[in-house]
Amino acid sequence: SAALFESPAGQPSVVAPASEDAPGVLVIDTDAATYAAVQNAVSDGRPTYWAKSLDEGLEVLTLHSVAVVISELVLNGQRTDTALKLLKREHPEVVTLVVTPFRDVGSLVELINQGQIYRFLPKPVRSGPMSMSITSALRHQEKLALLPGVRAAHAVEAATHDNDPHLAARVMGYLSRIRKRAAAR
């Protein structure tokens, strides 16, 4: 059966049951349709996590190995681009897809140009493109995880934190916990 995490806002987020052997796929979005499309696209027994807030998504990252993050650019009024940039900078092996209704094209273009996201998909998501994108992202993630040269070639520049220094500090705290978990393995 699926495990539930209780978010700070009191909204449960689902973790699909699956093998813990493979790194999972994390959806950070309040839209149940996005999570359902991802869950249907992940067919290789990987765990699929659903977080309905940025903090909840960062908490999932501290608890579980994640290969691919699929995120909306704005969640509950909070922008996620700073967190995505920091995640990619600190963990270049994690591949990020962004789903968005194209309201903020400037941020999306910046994320793509700086290499912080692998691909973006328009909302509402369609199962075919989502499935192909996840399959491609997982293949890319395997190369990044196994081949240091490929990972180095995809390194990104340091993210600026001017937009929200408090968010950046909070995200860096979570990323520090992820490093500690990985070092304990």
Secondary structure as the mmCIF struct_conf table of DSSP 4:
data_model
#
loop_
_struct_conf.conf_type_id
_struct_conf.id
_struct_conf.beg_label_comp_id
_struct_conf.beg_label_asym_id
_struct_conf.beg_label_seq_id
_struct_conf.end_label_comp_id
_struct_conf.end_label_asym_id
_struct_conf.end_label_seq_id
STRN STRN1 ALA A 3 GLU A 6
TURN_TY1_P TURN_TY1_P1 PRO A 8 ALA A 9
BEND BEND1 GLY A 10 GLY A 10
STRN STRN2 PRO A 12 ALA A 16
BEND BEND2 GLU A 20 ALA A 22
STRN STRN3 GLY A 24 ILE A 28
BEND BEND3 THR A 30 THR A 30
HELX_RH_AL_P HELX_RH_AL_P1 ALA A 32 ALA A 41
BEND BEND4 ASP A 44 GLY A 45
STRN STRN4 THR A 48 ALA A 51
BEND BEND5 LYS A 52 SER A 53
HELX_RH_AL_P HELX_RH_AL_P2 LEU A 54 LEU A 63
BEND BEND6 HIS A 64 HIS A 64
STRN STRN5 VAL A 66 GLU A 72
BEND BEND7 LEU A 73 LEU A 73
STRN STRN6 VAL A 74 LEU A 75
TURN_TY1_P TURN_TY1_P2 ASN A 76 GLY A 77
STRN STRN7 GLN A 78 ARG A 79
HELX_RH_AL_P HELX_RH_AL_P3 ASP A 81 GLU A 90
TURN_TY1_P TURN_TY1_P3 PRO A 92 GLU A 93
BEND BEND8 VAL A 94 VAL A 94
STRN STRN8 VAL A 95 THR A 100
BEND BEND9 PHE A 102 ARG A 103
HELX_RH_AL_P HELX_RH_AL_P4 VAL A 105 ASN A 113
TURN_TY1_P TURN_TY1_P4 GLN A 114 GLY A 115
BEND BEND10 TYR A 118 TYR A 118
STRN STRN9 ARG A 119 PRO A 122
BEND BEND11 LYS A 123 PRO A 124
HELX_LH_PP_P HELX_LH_PP_P1 VAL A 125 VAL A 125
HELX_RH_AL_P HELX_RH_AL_P5 SER A 127 LEU A 146
HELX_RH_AL_P HELX_RH_AL_P6 PRO A 148 ALA A 153
TURN_TY1_P TURN_TY1_P5 HIS A 154 HIS A 154
HELX_LH_PP_P HELX_LH_PP_P2 GLU A 157 THR A 160
BEND BEND12 ASN A 163 ASN A 163
HELX_RH_AL_P HELX_RH_AL_P7 PRO A 165 ALA A 184
#
